[in-house]
């Protein structure tokens, strides 16, 4: 793909990607979706907090009414 390069290890396995920033301008929404997915996956094993507990904490902190 034009504007995309891969960094490989000594066994020629892809380890990282380098993307031309000008290329990203054309795919803003898709890139945002990709990053959201990566972030969600990286947080997969974090402790889950019930929504009502989050709301109570935000109210107590004065962040919401």
Backbone as XML, in Angstrom:
<?xml version="1.0"?>
<chain id="A" units="angstrom">
  <residue number="1" name="UNK">
    <atom name="N" x="0.840" y="-1.163" z="0.000"/>
    <atom name="CA" x="0.000" y="0.000" z="0.000"/>
    <atom name="C" x="0.897" y="1.243" z="0.000"/>
  </residue>
  <residue number="2" name="UNK">
    <atom name="N" x="0.568" y="2.178" z="-0.817"/>
    <atom name="CA" x="1.349" y="3.403" z="-0.922"/>
    <atom name="C" x="1.268" y="4.185" z="0.390"/>
  </residue>
  <residue number="3" name="UNK">
    <atom name="N" x="2.412" y="4.636" z="0.872"/>
    <atom name="CA" x="2.463" y="5.427" z="2.091"/>
    <atom name="C" x="2.537" y="4.613" z="3.364"/>
  </residue>
  <residue number="4" name="UNK">
    <atom name="N" x="2.619" y="3.280" z="3.241"/>
    <atom name="CA" x="2.693" y="2.410" z="4.411"/>
    <atom name="C" x="3.942" y="1.543" z="4.295"/>
  </residue>
  <residue number="5" name="UNK">
    <atom name="N" x="4.747" y="1.533" z="5.365"/>
    <atom name="CA" x="5.954" y="0.713" z="5.413"/>
    <atom name="C" x="5.926" y="-0.120" z="6.689"/>
  </residue>
  <residue number="6" name="UNK">
    <atom name="N" x="6.561" y="-1.275" z="6.652"/>
    <atom name="CA" x="6.611" y="-2.144" z="7.814"/>
    <atom name="C" x="8.029" y="-2.256" z="8.332"/>
  </residue>
  <residue number="7" name="UNK">
    <atom name="N" x="8.143" y="-2.341" z="9.639"/>
    <atom name="CA" x="9.422" y="-2.628" z="10.282"/>
    <atom name="C" x="9.366" y="-4.095" z="10.662"/>
  </residue>
  <residue number="8" name="UNK">
    <atom name="N" x="10.398" y="-4.827" z="10.279"/>
    <atom name="CA" x="10.414" y="-6.267" z="10.526"/>
    <atom name="C" x="11.560" y="-6.643" z="11.458"/>
  </residue>
  <residue number="9" name="UNK">
    <atom name="N" x="11.435" y="-7.821" z="12.070"/>
    <atom name="CA" x="12.511" y="-8.323" z="12.923"/>
    <atom name="C" x="13.497" y="-9.120" z="12.081"/>
  </residue>
  <residue number="10" name="UNK">
    <atom name="N" x="14.437" y="-9.762" z="12.757"/>
    <atom name="CA" x="15.488" y="-10.512" z="12.046"/>
    <atom name="C" x="14.948" y="-11.712" z="11.279"/>
  </residue>
  <residue number="11" name="UNK">
    <atom name="N" x="13.717" y="-12.120" z="11.572"/>
    <atom name="CA" x="13.085" y="-13.236" z="10.863"/>
    <atom name="C" x="12.080" y="-12.738" z="9.822"/>
  </residue>
  <residue number="12" name="UNK">
    <atom name="N" x="12.147" y="-11.460" z="9.532"/>
    <atom name="CA" x="11.287" y="-10.804" z="8.539"/>
    <atom name="C" x="9.801" y="-10.824" z="8.918"/>
  </residue>
  <residue number="13" name="UNK">
    <atom name="N" x="9.523" y="-10.897" z="10.237"/>
    <atom name="CA" x="8.142" y="-10.818" z="10.725"/>
    <atom name="C" x="7.813" y="-9.352" z="10.983"/>
  </residue>
  <residue number="14" name="UNK">
    <atom name="N" x="6.644" y="-8.922" z="10.548"/>
    <atom name="CA" x="6.230" y="-7.543" z="10.737"/>
    <atom name="C" x="6.049" y="-7.248" z="12.223"/>
  </residue>
  <residue number="15" name="UNK">
    <atom name="N" x="6.678" y="-6.175" z="12.690"/>
    <atom name="CA" x="6.616" y="-5.795" z="14.100"/>
    <atom name="C" x="5.995" y="-4.426" z="14.314"/>
  </residue>
  <residue number="16" name="UNK">
    <atom name="N" x="6.081" y="-3.553" z="13.326"/>
    <atom name="CA" x="5.544" y="-2.197" z="13.456"/>
    <atom name="C" x="5.207" y="-1.672" z="12.072"/>
  </residue>
  <residue number="17" name="UNK">
    <atom name="N" x="4.423" y="-0.612" z="12.051"/>
    <atom name="CA" x="4.037" y="-0.009" z="10.786"/>
    <atom name="C" x="4.336" y="1.485" z="10.843"/>
  </residue>
  <residue number="18" name="UNK">
    <atom name="N" x="4.773" y="2.021" z="9.736"/>
    <atom name="CA" x="5.019" y="3.452" z="9.591"/>
    <atom name="C" x="4.062" y="3.942" z="8.515"/>
  </residue>
  <residue number="19" name="UNK">
    <atom name="N" x="3.244" y="4.935" z="8.879"/>
    <atom name="CA" x="2.239" y="5.447" z="7.950"/>
    <atom name="C" x="2.525" y="6.912" z="7.659"/>
  </residue>
  <residue number="20" name="UNK">
    <atom name="N" x="2.570" y="7.255" z="6.392"/>
    <atom name="CA" x="2.761" y="8.641" z="5.961"/>
    <atom name="C" x="1.585" y="9.463" z="6.481"/>
  </residue>
  <residue number="21" name="UNK">
    <atom name="N" x="1.861" y="10.524" z="7.232"/>
    <atom name="CA" x="0.801" y="11.325" z="7.845"/>
    <atom name="C" x="-0.132" y="11.943" z="6.813"/>
  </residue>
  <residue number="22" name="UNK">
    <atom name="N" x="0.358" y="12.246" z="5.635"/>
    <atom name="CA" x="-0.508" y="12.798" z="4.591"/>
    <atom name="C" x="-1.561" y="11.776" z="4.173"/>
  </residue>
  <residue number="23" name="UNK">
    <atom name="N" x="-1.216" y="10.507" z="4.217"/>
    <atom name="CA" x="-2.157" y="9.443" z="3.894"/>
    <atom name="C" x="-3.308" y="9.401" z="4.904"/>
  </residue>
  <residue number="24" name="UNK">
    <atom name="N" x="-2.999" y="9.688" z="6.160"/>
    <atom name="CA" x="-4.014" y="9.636" z="7.208"/>
    <atom name="C" x="-5.120" y="10.662" z="7.013"/>
  </residue>
  <residue number="25" name="UNK">
    <atom name="N" x="-4.820" y="11.764" z="6.392"/>
    <atom name="CA" x="-5.815" y="12.810" z="6.181"/>
    <atom name="C" x="-7.031" y="12.284" z="5.423"/>
  </residue>
  <residue number="26" name="UNK">
    <atom name="N" x="-6.843" y="11.297" z="4.596"/>
    <atom name="CA" x="-7.924" y="10.751" z="3.778"/>
    <atom name="C" x="-8.742" y="9.681" z="4.521"/>
  </residue>
  <residue number="27" name="UNK">
    <atom name="N" x="-8.235" y="9.226" z="5.658"/>
    <atom name="CA" x="-8.869" y="8.112" z="6.361"/>
    <atom name="C" x="-9.113" y="8.417" z="7.829"/>
  </residue>
  <residue number="28" name="UNK">
    <atom name="N" x="-9.430" y="9.674" z="8.160"/>
    <atom name="CA" x="-9.578" y="10.082" z="9.559"/>
    <atom name="C" x="-10.520" y="9.177" z="10.350"/>
  </residue>
  <residue number="29" name="UNK">
    <atom name="N" x="-11.712" y="8.941" z="9.833"/>
    <atom name="CA" x="-12.706" y="8.162" z="10.570"/>
    <atom name="C" x="-12.259" y="6.712" z="10.742"/>
  </residue>
  <residue number="30" name="UNK">
    <atom name="N" x="-11.709" y="6.125" z="9.701"/>
    <atom name="CA" x="-11.242" y="4.740" z="9.786"/>
    <atom name="C" x="-10.099" y="4.585" z="10.773"/>
  </residue>
  <residue number="31" name="UNK">
    <atom name="N" x="-9.186" y="5.538" z="10.787"/>
    <atom name="CA" x="-8.059" y="5.498" z="11.721"/>
    <atom name="C" x="-8.570" y="5.638" z="13.155"/>
  </residue>
  <residue number="32" name="UNK">
    <atom name="N" x="-9.541" y="6.529" z="13.362"/>
    <atom name="CA" x="-10.112" y="6.712" z="14.692"/>
    <atom name="C" x="-10.764" y="5.417" z="15.169"/>
  </residue>
  <residue number="33" name="UNK">
    <atom name="N" x="-11.487" y="4.741" z="14.300"/>
    <atom name="CA" x="-12.117" y="3.462" z="14.648"/>
    <atom name="C" x="-11.062" y="2.413" z="14.995"/>
  </residue>
  <residue number="34" name="UNK">
    <atom name="N" x="-9.992" y="2.375" z="14.219"/>
    <atom name="CA" x="-8.901" y="1.426" z="14.470"/>
    <atom name="C" x="-8.282" y="1.685" z="15.835"/>
  </residue>
  <residue number="35" name="UNK">
    <atom name="N" x="-7.988" y="2.939" z="16.138"/>
    <atom name="CA" x="-7.384" y="3.270" z="17.423"/>
    <atom name="C" x="-8.334" y="2.959" z="18.574"/>
  </residue>
  <residue number="36" name="UNK">
    <atom name="N" x="-9.626" y="3.230" z="18.411"/>
    <atom name="CA" x="-10.604" y="2.884" z="19.444"/>
    <atom name="C" x="-10.585" y="1.385" z="19.724"/>
  </residue>
  <residue number="37" name="UNK">
    <atom name="N" x="-10.507" y="0.599" z="18.666"/>
    <atom name="CA" x="-10.457" y="-0.854" z="18.826"/>
    <atom name="C" x="-9.200" y="-1.316" z="19.543"/>
  </residue>
  <residue number="38" name="UNK">
    <atom name="N" x="-8.074" y="-0.716" z="19.202"/>
    <atom name="CA" x="-6.806" y="-1.069" z="19.852"/>
    <atom name="C" x="-6.854" y="-0.723" z="21.330"/>
  </residue>
  <residue number="39" name="UNK">
    <atom name="N" x="-7.379" y="0.458" z="21.646"/>
    <atom name="CA" x="-7.474" y="0.879" z="23.043"/>
    <atom name="C" x="-8.409" y="-0.045" z="23.814"/>
  </residue>
  <residue number="40" name="UNK">
    <atom name="N" x="-9.562" y="-0.355" z="23.242"/>
    <atom name="CA" x="-10.519" y="-1.241" z="23.906"/>
    <atom name="C" x="-9.898" y="-2.611" z="24.160"/>
  </residue>
  <residue number="41" name="UNK">
    <atom name="N" x="-9.205" y="-3.135" z="23.177"/>
    <atom name="CA" x="-8.575" y="-4.448" z="23.329"/>
    <atom name="C" x="-7.484" y="-4.423" z="24.390"/>
  </residue>
  <residue number="42" name="UNK">
    <atom name="N" x="-6.740" y="-3.325" z="24.466"/>
    <atom name="CA" x="-5.658" y="-3.240" z="25.453"/>
    <atom name="C" x="-6.198" y="-3.150" z="26.880"/>
  </residue>
  <residue number="43" name="UNK">
    <atom name="N" x="-7.467" y="-2.753" z="27.034"/>
    <atom name="CA" x="-8.070" y="-2.608" z="28.356"/>
    <atom name="C" x="-8.953" y="-3.799" z="28.716"/>
  </residue>
  <residue number="44" name="UNK">
    <atom name="N" x="-8.893" y="-4.840" z="27.896"/>
    <atom name="CA" x="-9.763" y="-6.002" z="28.035"/>
    <atom name="C" x="-9.717" y="-6.631" z="29.431"/>
  </residue>
  <residue number="45" name="UNK">
    <atom name="N" x="-8.565" y="-6.628" z="30.066"/>
    <atom name="CA" x="-8.412" y="-7.317" z="31.349"/>
    <atom name="C" x="-8.500" y="-6.378" z="32.548"/>
  </residue>
  <residue number="46" name="UNK">
    <atom name="N" x="-8.843" y="-5.114" z="32.310"/>
    <atom name="CA" x="-9.015" y="-4.183" z="33.421"/>
    <atom name="C" x="-10.289" y="-4.515" z="34.186"/>
  </residue>
  <residue number="47" name="UNK">
    <atom name="N" x="-10.298" y="-4.106" z="35.459"/>
    <atom name="CA" x="-11.472" y="-4.343" z="36.285"/>
    <atom name="C" x="-12.680" y="-3.598" z="35.710"/>
  </residue>
  <residue number="48" name="UNK">
    <atom name="N" x="-13.803" y="-4.271" z="35.678"/>
    <atom name="CA" x="-15.048" y="-3.667" z="35.197"/>
    <atom name="C" x="-15.698" y="-2.914" z="36.354"/>
  </residue>
  <residue number="49" name="UNK">
    <atom name="N" x="-16.266" y="-1.733" z="36.080"/>
    <atom name="CA" x="-16.936" y="-0.929" z="37.098"/>
    <atom name="C" x="-18.371" y="-0.698" z="36.622"/>
  </residue>
  <residue number="50" name="UNK">
    <atom name="N" x="-19.352" y="-1.035" z="37.468"/>
    <atom name="CA" x="-20.752" y="-0.821" z="37.077"/>
    <atom name="C" x="-21.030" y="0.666" z="36.813"/>
  </residue>
  <residue number="51" name="UNK">
    <atom name="N" x="-21.889" y="0.927" z="35.848"/>
    <atom name="CA" x="-22.198" y="2.299" z="35.448"/>
    <atom name="C" x="-22.721" y="3.123" z="36.621"/>
  </residue>
  <residue number="52" name="UNK">
    <atom name="N" x="-23.586" y="2.552" z="37.441"/>
    <atom name="CA" x="-24.131" y="3.325" z="38.566"/>
    <atom name="C" x="-23.042" y="3.766" z="39.535"/>
  </residue>
  <residue number="53" name="UNK">
    <atom name="N" x="-22.018" y="2.947" z="39.701"/>
    <atom name="CA" x="-20.893" y="3.308" z="40.568"/>
    <atom name="C" x="-20.078" y="4.448" z="39.946"/>
  </residue>
  <residue number="54" name="UNK">
    <atom name="N" x="-19.897" y="4.416" z="38.651"/>
    <atom name="CA" x="-19.188" y="5.480" z="37.946"/>
    <atom name="C" x="-19.954" y="6.795" z="38.090"/>
  </residue>
  <residue number="55" name="UNK">
    <atom name="N" x="-21.256" y="6.745" z="37.897"/>
    <atom name="CA" x="-22.099" y="7.941" z="38.002"/>
    <atom name="C" x="-22.028" y="8.524" z="39.415"/>
  </residue>
  <residue number="56" name="UNK">
    <atom name="N" x="-22.128" y="7.666" z="40.429"/>
    <atom name="CA" x="-22.041" y="8.132" z="41.812"/>
    <atom name="C" x="-20.702" y="8.813" z="42.075"/>
  </residue>
  <residue number="57" name="UNK">
    <atom name="N" x="-19.627" y="8.240" z="41.561"/>
    <atom name="CA" x="-18.301" y="8.817" z="41.743"/>
    <atom name="C" x="-18.168" y="10.169" z="41.063"/>
  </residue>
  <residue number="58" name="UNK">
    <atom name="N" x="-18.736" y="10.296" z="39.859"/>
    <atom name="CA" x="-18.697" y="11.563" z="39.133"/>
    <atom name="C" x="-19.508" y="12.637" z="39.853"/>
  </residue>
  <residue number="59" name="UNK">
    <atom name="N" x="-20.654" y="12.248" z="40.412"/>
    <atom name="CA" x="-21.466" y="13.186" z="41.178"/>
    <atom name="C" x="-20.730" y="13.651" z="42.438"/>
  </residue>
  <residue number="60" name="UNK">
    <atom name="N" x="-20.120" y="12.713" z="43.122"/>
    <atom name="CA" x="-19.377" y="13.024" z="44.347"/>
    <atom name="C" x="-18.211" y="13.965" z="44.061"/>
  </residue>
  <residue number="61" name="UNK">
    <atom name="N" x="-17.579" y="13.792" z="42.913"/>
    <atom name="CA" x="-16.464" y="14.641" z="42.516"/>
    <atom name="C" x="-16.922" y="15.979" z="41.939"/>
  </residue>
  <residue number="62" name="UNK">
    <atom name="N" x="-18.251" y="16.161" z="41.796"/>
    <atom name="CA" x="-18.778" y="17.406" z="41.264"/>
    <atom name="C" x="-18.639" y="17.534" z="39.769"/>
  </residue>
  <residue number="63" name="UNK">
    <atom name="N" x="-18.411" y="16.443" z="39.080"/>
    <atom name="CA" x="-18.249" y="16.466" z="37.623"/>
    <atom name="C" x="-19.588" y="16.500" z="36.895"/>
  </residue>
  <residue number="64" name="UNK">
    <atom name="N" x="-20.607" y="15.915" z="37.524"/>
    <atom name="CA" x="-21.968" y="15.938" z="36.968"/>
    <atom name="C" x="-22.943" y="16.192" z="38.111"/>
  </residue>
  <residue number="65" name="UNK">
    <atom name="N" x="-24.176" y="16.565" z="37.760"/>
    <atom name="CA" x="-25.213" y="16.812" z="38.793"/>
    <atom name="C" x="-26.109" y="15.613" z="38.931"/>
  </residue>
</chain>
